[in-house]
Amino acid sequence: MGEQQRIYPIVDLEAAPRAPLVPRGVFRSEKGDPVHYNASVPEIRLMPPKRSCCCKCLCWTISILILVLISIGITCGILYYVFRPKVPNYAIDKLKITKFGLNYDATLYAEFHVRITARNPNEKIGIFYEKGGQLSVWFTDTQLCEGYLPRFYQGHRNTTVLDVTLSGETESGSTLMKVLQEQQQTGSIPLDLNVDVPVAVKVGKLKLKKVRFLVGCNLVVDSLTANNLISIKTSNCRFNLNL
C-alpha cells in the first residue's frame, strides 16, 4: 500500500478576529439567556464621627470651671485693690517666771506670765479672735507650759496688749532641769513660743469664715529662775495662715 496523504487545516493569519459569542459584561444563564451585570464598584461614603453626650458634658463642665476661676480671680483682685490687706504683727514684750522647779514625783512644774502685743495695721479689715486660742512655750522638743488666749475683737489700725498665764508639768523633770541649768550657765536659753488661734476676718461689713492664725516666736532669754527679772535677748516672730 502506498503512504496515505495527510491533510492539514490552513489557518488564515490575516483574517479579522471573530466577535465573541457572548458580549463582555454579559454572562449566560442556565436557560441560555444572556444576563447583564454592572461591573462598576459602588461608592463608599465615610460618615463623620458623632460626638457622644459625655464628651459634650465634659466640654461644658470645663468651660464653666474656667469661667468660675476667672470670676474668682477678678473678684479677689478687686478686693485686694480696694482693701489692701496686710499681715498682723506680733511681739513678745515681757516674760516672767513665777514657778519653776521639781515636784515630789520628779516632774518639772513651770508657770510663765507672757505679755504679747498684737497689731492690726489694716485700715478696712477687723479681726475677731475666737474662743479656743492656745499659747505654749517649748524648750527644744519639750513643752514646758501652755495657756489660752482671750476672745476679743481687734478693730482697724488697732494695737492690743495681752497678758497670758501659762502653766504645765513635764515628765522626766530631773533630766530636763539638769539640761536647762547647763544651758543657763551660758547666759542664753532658747525657747519657742507658739500661738494657734481661730479668727474670723471682717472685711467692711462682711464677716468671713473662720481661719487659723499660726504664730511662732523664737526667743532667747538669759535665765529661767523663778521670781526673777527675765531678760529677752532676742525675739523673732513669724506668721502663717491656715485655711
Backbone torsions as a table, in degrees:
resi	resn	phi	psi	omega
1	MET	NA	144.5	177.5
2	GLY	-82.0	159.6	-179.3
3	GLU	-69.1	130.9	179.2
4	GLN	-73.3	144.0	-179.7
5	GLN	-87.3	126.7	-179.8
6	ARG	-89.1	137.8	-178.9
7	ILE	-111.7	125.2	-179.3
8	TYR	-108.3	140.9	176.9
9	PRO	-69.6	148.3	-179.3
10	ILE	-102.0	125.9	-179.3
11	VAL	-101.4	125.8	178.0
12	ASP	-89.7	106.4	-177.2
13	LEU	-72.7	-21.8	-177.1
14	GLU	-91.3	-1.0	-179.1
15	ALA	-71.7	148.3	-178.4
16	ALA	-71.2	144.2	179.1
17	PRO	-66.5	140.7	178.1
18	ARG	-77.9	150.8	177.3
19	ALA	-72.6	145.1	178.9
20	PRO	-65.0	151.4	-179.1
21	LEU	-64.8	-32.6	179.6
22	VAL	-117.3	123.8	-178.9
23	PRO	-61.5	160.1	177.4
24	ARG	-67.3	145.1	-178.2
25	GLY	83.0	3.2	-178.9
26	VAL	-130.0	131.0	173.4
27	PHE	-118.5	157.6	-173.6
28	ARG	-93.0	133.9	177.4
29	SER	-79.3	175.7	-179.5
30	GLU	-63.0	-29.6	-179.4
31	LYS	-82.5	-4.4	177.9
32	GLY	94.7	-6.3	179.4
33	ASP	-81.1	138.7	178.5
34	PRO	-71.8	139.8	179.1
35	VAL	-118.7	125.5	-179.4
36	HIS	-90.2	145.4	175.5
37	TYR	-138.3	155.2	-179.1
38	ASN	-96.3	114.7	-175.5
39	ALA	-88.6	3.6	-178.7
40	SER	-73.3	148.0	179.8
41	VAL	-82.0	128.1	179.7
42	PRO	-64.2	143.8	-179.8
43	GLU	-77.3	130.6	-179.6
44	ILE	-107.1	121.1	179.5
45	ARG	-104.2	128.9	178.2
46	LEU	-90.1	119.4	179.5
47	MET	-82.7	138.0	178.1
48	PRO	-65.1	141.7	-179.0
49	PRO	-65.0	140.3	179.4
50	LYS	-88.6	137.3	177.8
51	ARG	-74.4	136.2	-180.0
52	SER	-77.9	164.0	178.5
53	CYS	-65.2	-35.5	-179.9
54	CYS	-62.3	-40.4	179.7
55	CYS	-64.1	-41.9	178.9
56	LYS	-64.5	-42.9	179.3
57	CYS	-62.9	-39.4	179.1
58	LEU	-64.0	-42.2	178.9
59	CYS	-63.0	-43.1	178.5
60	TRP	-64.5	-41.5	-179.3
61	THR	-63.4	-44.5	179.1
62	ILE	-63.6	-40.9	179.3
63	SER	-63.1	-42.9	179.8
64	ILE	-65.1	-41.6	178.6
65	LEU	-62.3	-40.7	178.7
66	ILE	-63.5	-42.4	178.2
67	LEU	-63.9	-40.5	178.9
68	VAL	-63.6	-44.2	179.8
69	LEU	-63.8	-40.0	177.9
70	ILE	-64.1	-41.3	179.4
71	SER	-64.0	-42.2	178.6
72	ILE	-63.6	-43.1	178.8
73	GLY	-61.5	-41.9	178.6
74	ILE	-65.3	-41.6	179.6
75	THR	-63.5	-45.2	179.0
76	CYS	-62.6	-39.3	178.1
77	GLY	-63.0	-40.4	178.7
78	ILE	-66.5	-43.8	179.4
79	LEU	-62.9	-40.4	179.5
80	TYR	-65.5	-39.5	-179.5
81	TYR	-68.2	-36.3	-176.5
82	VAL	-77.7	-46.2	-171.1
83	PHE	-97.4	-18.1	177.9
84	ARG	48.7	65.1	-176.2
85	PRO	-66.4	142.9	178.1
86	LYS	-129.0	151.3	-178.1
87	VAL	-76.0	133.5	176.0
88	PRO	-63.2	155.3	-180.0
89	ASN	-113.3	141.6	-179.9
90	TYR	-133.7	145.7	-179.8
91	ALA	-147.8	145.2	175.5
92	ILE	-96.6	111.8	-175.6
93	ASP	-92.6	-32.2	-173.4
94	LYS	-150.9	141.3	176.5
95	LEU	-135.4	123.2	179.9
96	LYS	-128.8	134.1	179.3
97	ILE	-107.5	116.1	179.9
98	THR	-93.8	-31.3	178.6
99	LYS	-141.5	134.1	178.3
100	PHE	-161.3	104.0	-178.4
101	GLY	-177.0	-177.8	-177.3
102	LEU	-92.4	140.9	173.1
103	ASN	-88.1	177.5	179.7
104	TYR	-66.4	-27.7	179.9
105	ASP	-91.6	18.7	175.9
106	ALA	68.1	17.5	172.3
107	THR	-90.0	151.3	-179.6
108	LEU	-94.8	122.7	180.0
109	TYR	-107.0	134.1	-178.6
110	ALA	-136.5	141.7	174.7
111	GLU	-137.3	117.4	-177.6
112	PHE	-114.7	151.4	169.4
113	HIS	-120.6	121.4	-175.0
114	VAL	-119.5	135.8	174.0
115	ARG	-110.2	122.8	-177.7
116	ILE	-117.6	137.4	174.4
117	THR	-110.0	120.9	179.0
118	ALA	-111.3	128.5	-178.5
119	ARG	-119.5	131.2	174.4
120	ASN	-108.0	104.8	-176.0
121	PRO	-84.4	0.0	-174.9
122	ASN	-79.0	142.4	-179.7
123	GLU	-88.6	-24.0	-176.0
124	LYS	-128.0	14.3	-177.5
125	ILE	-128.1	127.1	174.5
126	GLY	-107.7	162.8	-176.3
127	ILE	-130.0	122.9	172.6
128	PHE	-94.8	113.2	173.9
129	TYR	-86.6	110.9	-173.1
130	GLU	-85.5	172.0	179.8
131	LYS	-69.2	142.6	177.4
132	GLY	108.7	7.1	178.2
133	GLY	-72.7	134.6	-177.3
134	GLN	-118.4	148.0	177.5
135	LEU	-133.1	131.0	-177.2
136	SER	-139.7	150.9	178.4
137	VAL	-117.2	132.2	-176.0
138	TRP	-125.5	146.2	168.0
139	PHE	-117.7	115.4	-169.8
140	THR	52.4	-114.4	-178.8
141	ASP	-106.8	16.9	-177.1
142	THR	-113.6	126.8	177.5
143	GLN	-81.4	125.8	-179.6
144	LEU	-89.5	-42.0	-177.9
145	CYS	-162.6	166.9	179.2
146	GLU	-150.2	159.3	178.2
147	GLY	-152.3	-176.1	-174.7
148	TYR	-126.0	139.4	178.1
149	LEU	-83.6	145.7	177.8
150	PRO	-73.9	161.8	176.9
151	ARG	-90.1	129.2	-178.7
152	PHE	-160.6	167.8	176.6
153	TYR	-113.9	132.8	178.3
154	GLN	-112.3	116.4	-175.8
155	GLY	-79.4	-169.7	-177.2
156	HIS	-68.1	137.0	177.0
157	ARG	46.3	51.7	-175.4
158	ASN	-115.0	147.2	174.7
159	THR	-120.0	123.8	-177.1
160	THR	-121.1	132.5	178.1
161	VAL	-106.7	127.2	-177.3
162	LEU	-118.8	132.3	172.3
163	ASP	-109.2	117.2	-173.8
164	VAL	-122.1	135.0	175.7
165	THR	-100.4	131.9	-179.0
166	LEU	-123.1	143.0	178.4
167	SER	-147.7	157.8	179.1
168	GLY	177.9	164.5	177.4
169	GLU	-124.4	145.0	-177.9
170	THR	-128.2	133.0	177.1
171	GLU	-74.1	163.6	-176.3
172	SER	56.5	45.3	-175.8
173	GLY	-65.7	-31.6	-178.5
174	SER	-62.7	-45.8	179.4
175	THR	-64.9	-43.0	-179.4
176	LEU	-66.3	-39.4	179.5
177	MET	-63.8	-39.6	178.7
178	LYS	-62.7	-43.3	179.3
179	VAL	-63.8	-40.9	-179.1
180	LEU	-67.5	-37.4	178.3
181	GLN	-66.1	-39.4	176.2
182	GLU	-64.6	-39.3	178.8
183	GLN	-69.3	-33.6	-178.4
184	GLN	-67.8	-28.2	178.6
185	GLN	-65.4	-23.6	177.0
186	THR	-79.2	-16.1	-179.4
187	GLY	84.0	6.2	-179.8
188	SER	-140.6	112.9	179.7
189	ILE	-116.8	115.5	179.8
190	PRO	-80.1	132.6	177.5
191	LEU	-131.6	150.1	174.8
192	ASP	-116.2	128.4	177.7
193	LEU	-115.4	118.2	-175.9
194	ASN	-114.6	138.9	178.7
195	VAL	-123.1	131.2	176.5
196	ASP	-133.7	108.0	-172.8
197	VAL	-136.3	133.5	173.4
198	PRO	-78.5	137.2	-178.9
199	VAL	-136.6	159.0	172.4
200	ALA	-128.2	123.7	-177.0
201	VAL	-87.9	134.2	178.4
202	LYS	-106.7	113.9	179.4
203	VAL	-106.3	109.3	-173.9
204	GLY	65.1	-118.5	175.9
205	LYS	-104.5	4.3	-176.8
206	LEU	-99.6	125.8	177.1
207	LYS	-98.4	117.8	-176.7
208	LEU	-82.3	173.6	-179.0
209	LYS	-69.3	163.5	-176.5
210	LYS	-72.0	140.9	170.7
211	VAL	-131.9	-178.4	-179.0
212	ARG	-123.0	131.9	171.7
213	PHE	-93.3	126.1	176.6
214	LEU	-115.0	117.4	-178.0
215	VAL	-120.8	127.9	176.6
216	GLY	-122.2	126.2	-178.9
217	CYS	-119.3	129.6	175.2
218	ASN	-99.0	117.4	-177.9
219	LEU	-113.5	152.0	169.4
220	VAL	-131.5	116.8	-179.4
221	VAL	-113.5	162.5	-176.7
222	ASP	-90.9	-17.6	-175.3
223	SER	-160.2	159.2	173.4
224	LEU	-125.9	28.6	179.9
225	THR	-75.9	133.8	-178.2
226	ALA	-68.5	147.2	178.6
227	ASN	54.3	39.1	179.4
228	ASN	-132.4	153.1	179.9
229	LEU	-71.3	118.2	-179.0
230	ILE	-96.7	126.7	179.2
231	SER	-98.1	125.5	175.5
232	ILE	-87.8	108.4	-176.1
233	LYS	-76.9	-43.6	176.9
234	THR	-141.0	150.7	178.6
235	SER	-149.1	126.4	-179.4
236	ASN	-138.8	116.8	-177.3
237	CYS	-112.2	141.4	177.4
238	ARG	-124.7	150.1	-173.5
239	PHE	-120.0	136.0	175.3
240	ASN	-134.9	151.7	179.3
241	LEU	-116.7	127.7	178.9
242	ASN	-114.0	112.8	-177.1
243	LEU	-78.6	NA	NA
